[in-house]
Structures are given as C-alpha cells and as structure tokens.
C-alpha cells in the first residue's frame, strides 16, 4: 500500500472504531495472583495496520496520533470492563496523549463511563516520554485524580518528578540470563532495593525463561509479565498456570524472603 492509502485506511479505522484489544496479565509473584493487565491494541486481522507499531507509525506521519490514542483509551477501558477482568488496567500513552488525557475530562472520565474507578487505572507513559517537564506535570495531575503511574527503565529523581510512581517497569534487557550472571544480579538487587525504599513496585516485563523468573522471585521482584506467564488475549488468563504457580511455590519454600543477590541460583 502507498502511504496515502495507509492514511486513508487508518482514517476509516478511527471513524468506524475498528480497533480490537488484547490484554496481557501481570502477576504478583508473592501472592501468586493477578495484579492487572496491560492493554494492547490491534487493527483488524486482515489489515496492513494490525499491530500497535504499525498503527502508531502511520498515525504519527499523518498527524492522527492523538485521535487514535483517544479512541484507543476509550475502547480499551470498555473492553476491559466488558470481560470483567480483575485487578488494574495498564494503559500505554504517548507524551501528547498523556498530556491530553490528564485533563479532568480525560481518561478518568472515560473510566467512569466504563464503570471503573480511577484507582483501577495505571497509566504507562511510553518509554520515550520524559519523566520531567510536561510529562511530569501530567503524571502529577493524574496521580491527584487517583490514577497510578508506571515508569519505564529507571525511577525519576524524587526532587524533580512531582509525583510518586506506583510501578517501575523493567524490560527484558535488565534481567536476560540474570540467573547466570552474579554481577548483574547485584545491580538488579540494588534497583529493587531502591524501588522498595521509595514504595514502588517493580514489574519485570518480557519474562520468557523459567530460570529468569526464579531469579527475579529470589531477588524480591514484585511482579512479572511475559509469554511464560500468559500471552496477550481478548479473554486472558485470570490465574497463573500450574507450572508457574508450582515454580513460585517451590521458590517460596526454599527462600521465604528475598535472597542475598550474591548467592548463586
């Protein structure tokens, strides 16, 4: 398709509200239960704009990013409420959408119309959205309205953030093969300790290896998501699989409290 055709196609999808949503579970590792779900938008199966990356790329090029994300926020909230999933809904927002949705008639109002209190919402500014300036002001506004905030990669400086994140999300690069690397376990243990000191829960995302999950549990990581624990689906898992639950139970018996990061796994 030519770019102009893709833009026209996206305009049609937006006008027809033709977006679907799948939800990936996020598990509390200590309690071995769901803490929430991350919403992931999809275009129609036969569409050249099926994935979030494809949709957002064309939307940015066409100046339709805000229109797309406004629609996506509304539809994600409605779909989440319709399937009656437990826990919180994690919503990804670009910087422009974050500022837009922080208004009093933004995502909190949308949640209310879907029958969800703001306390069940977690907004994830996309990783390229800075943690200071306009983004921090928007996050502080959402925080004041009862919405929790998840940041990516690193915690913002306390004195400059203007808000307290509820979650820190760590990508797989932070823990890939960490079971085989004592020095990196020390580094991660330090991150987890600082997050705990500041009252922030850490979510490891992209977990696909049982050995990594076991090490994350031993180090005291709070939550995890990834294909090992549950793939994105329109009606996703509502509890851990037997294999994951058994692994976490076994680690809890062996190490009932976070292990010293220098110990081999």
C-alpha positions in Angstrom: 0.0 0.0 0.0 1.1 3.6 -0.7 1.4 5.9 2.4 -1.7 7.8 1.3 -3.6 4.6 1.1 -2.5 3.6 4.6 -3.5 7.0 6.0 -6.9 6.7 4.4 -7.2 3.2 5.8 -6.3 4.5 9.3 -8.9 7.3 9.0 -11.5 4.6 8.2 -10.5 2.5 11.2 -10.8 5.5 13.5 -14.1 6.6 12.1 -15.5 3.1 12.5 -13.9 2.5 15.9 -12.4 -0.6 14.3 -9.8 -1.4 16.9 -9.6 -4.6 19.0 -7.8 -5.1 22.3 -6.0 -8.0 23.9 -4.8 -8.0 27.5 -1.6 -9.4 28.9 -1.7 -10.5 32.6 0.7 -9.0 35.1 1.3 -11.3 38.1 2.1 -10.5 41.7 4.9 -13.0 42.3 4.5 -13.2 46.1 0.7 -13.6 46.2 0.7 -15.7 43.0 -2.3 -13.8 41.7 -3.2 -11.2 39.0 -2.4 -7.6 39.8 -3.6 -6.2 36.5 -3.5 -6.4 32.7 -1.7 -4.4 30.1 -4.0 -3.3 27.2 -2.5 -3.8 23.7 -4.4 -2.5 20.7 -4.8 -4.4 17.4 -6.2 -3.5 14.0 -8.4 -6.0 12.1 -6.7 -9.3 11.3 -6.7 -8.7 7.6 -5.5 -5.1 7.9 -2.0 -3.8 7.0 -2.3 -1.9 10.2 -2.7 -4.8 12.6 0.0 -4.1 15.2 0.4 -1.2 17.6 3.7 -0.2 16.0 2.1 -0.1 12.5 -0.9 1.9 13.7 1.2 4.4 15.7 3.7 4.9 12.9 1.1 5.8 10.3 -0.8 7.9 12.9 2.3 10.0 13.7 3.1 10.5 10.0 -0.5 11.6 9.3 -1.0 13.8 12.4 -3.6 11.4 13.7 -1.8 10.1 16.8 -4.0 12.0 19.3 -7.2 10.9 17.6 -6.0 7.3 17.5 -5.0 7.3 21.2 -8.2 9.0 22.4 -10.2 6.2 20.6 -7.8 3.5 21.9 -8.1 4.7 25.5 -11.9 4.6 25.4 -12.2 1.2 23.6 -9.6 -0.4 25.9 -11.5 0.7 29.0 -14.8 -0.5 27.6 -13.3 -3.9 26.5 -11.6 -4.3 30.0 -14.9 -3.6 31.8 -16.9 -5.9 29.4 -14.8 -9.0 30.1 -14.8 -8.2 33.9 -11.1 -8.8 34.4 -9.7 -8.5 37.9 -7.1 -6.0 39.1 -5.9 -2.9 37.3 -5.8 -1.8 33.7 -2.4 -0.6 32.4 -2.7 1.9 29.6 0.2 3.0 27.3 0.2 6.7 26.3 2.5 8.8 24.2 3.6 12.2 25.6 0.9 14.0 23.6 -1.8 11.6 24.8 -0.5 11.7 28.3 -0.9 15.5 28.5 -4.3 15.3 26.7 -5.7 12.5 29.0 -4.6 14.3 32.2 -7.4 16.8 31.8 -10.3 16.4 34.1 -12.5 15.2 31.2 -9.8 12.7 30.0 -9.1 9.1 30.9 -10.6 9.4 34.4 -13.9 10.5 32.9 -13.7 7.7 30.3 -13.1 5.2 33.1 -16.1 6.4 35.0 -18.3 5.9 31.9 -17.0 2.4 31.7 -17.8 1.8 35.4 -14.2 1.7 36.6 -12.9 3.9 39.5 -9.6 5.8 38.7 -7.8 3.6 41.3 -8.0 0.7 38.9 -6.1 2.6 36.2 -2.4 2.6 35.7 -1.0 4.9 33.0 2.3 4.0 31.4 3.9 6.9 29.5 5.7 5.4 26.6 9.5 5.0 27.2 10.3 8.0 25.0 8.2 10.3 27.2 10.5 12.1 29.6 9.9 11.9 33.3 10.2 15.7 33.9 8.6 18.8 32.4 5.2 18.5 30.8 5.1 14.7 31.2 5.8 15.0 35.0 3.1 17.7 35.3 0.6 15.5 33.5 1.5 12.5 35.7 1.1 14.6 38.8 -2.4 15.6 37.6 -3.4 12.0 37.0 -1.9 11.0 40.3 -4.0 13.6 42.1 -7.1 12.2 40.4 -6.4 8.7 41.8 -4.7 7.2 38.7 -1.4 5.4 39.4 1.7 5.9 37.2 4.1 3.3 35.8 7.5 4.5 34.6 10.0 2.6 32.4 13.6 1.7 32.9 14.6 4.0 35.9 12.9 5.9 38.7 12.8 9.7 38.2 14.7 11.8 40.7 12.4 12.3 43.7 13.1 16.0 44.0 12.2 16.7 40.3 9.4 14.2 39.5 6.5 16.0 41.1 4.7 12.6 41.5 5.4 9.2 43.0 5.3 6.4 40.6 3.4 3.3 41.7 5.3 0.9 39.4 8.7 0.7 37.7 8.7 -1.5 34.6 11.9 -3.2 33.6 12.4 -4.6 30.1 14.0 -8.0 29.4 17.4 -6.4 28.8 17.6 -5.8 32.6 17.3 -9.4 33.5 18.1 -11.5 30.4 20.1 -14.6 31.6 20.5 -13.0 35.0 20.5 -16.5 36.6 23.9 -16.9 35.1 25.4 -13.5 36.0 26.2 -12.8 39.7 27.3 -9.2 39.0 24.2 -8.3 37.2 22.2 -9.8 40.0 23.9 -7.4 42.3 22.9 -4.5 40.0 19.3 -5.6 39.8 19.1 -6.1 43.6 20.2 -2.5 44.0 17.4 -1.3 41.7 14.9 -3.4 43.6 16.1 -2.2 47.0 15.8 1.5 45.9 12.3 0.9 44.5 11.2 -0.8 47.7 12.7 2.1 49.7 10.5 4.5 47.7 7.4 2.4 47.9 7.4 1.5 44.2 6.5 -2.0 42.9 8.8 -3.4 40.2 7.3 -5.2 37.1 9.7 -7.3 35.0 8.2 -7.4 31.5 9.1 -9.8 28.7 9.7 -12.8 31.0 10.1 -15.9 28.9 12.5 -18.1 30.8 11.7 -20.0 34.0 15.2 -19.6 35.3 15.0 -15.8 35.0 11.6 -15.9 36.7 13.0 -17.9 39.6 15.9 -15.5 40.0 13.6 -12.5 39.9 11.5 -14.0 42.6 14.5 -14.8 44.7 15.8 -11.2 44.4 12.4 -9.8 45.6 10.9 -8.5 42.3 7.3 -7.7 42.9 5.5 -8.5 39.6 6.2 -10.0 36.2 4.6 -10.3 32.8 5.6 -12.2 29.6 4.8 -15.1 27.5 6.0 -17.5 30.2 3.2 -16.3 32.5 0.5 -15.5 30.0 0.2 -14.4 26.4 -2.0 -11.4 25.4 -5.6 -12.4 24.6 -9.0 -10.9 24.4 -10.0 -13.1 27.3 -6.7 -13.8 29.1 -5.6 -15.9 32.0 -7.1 -15.0 35.3 -4.7 -17.0 37.5 -1.2 -18.4 37.0 -0.7 -21.7 35.1 0.1 -24.8 37.2 3.7 -24.7 36.0 4.3 -21.1 37.0 2.3 -21.4 40.3 4.3 -24.5 41.2 7.6 -22.8 40.4 6.8 -19.8 42.6 5.5 -22.1 45.4 8.8 -24.0 45.3 10.9 -20.9 45.4 8.9 -19.5 48.3 9.5 -22.7 50.3 13.2 -22.6 49.5 13.6 -18.9 50.2 10.7 -17.3 52.1 12.3 -13.9 51.9 14.4 -12.2 49.2 17.8 -13.9 48.9 21.2 -12.2 49.1 21.9 -11.2 45.5 25.4 -12.8 45.7 24.1 -16.3 46.1 24.1 -18.5 43.0 20.7 -19.6 41.6 
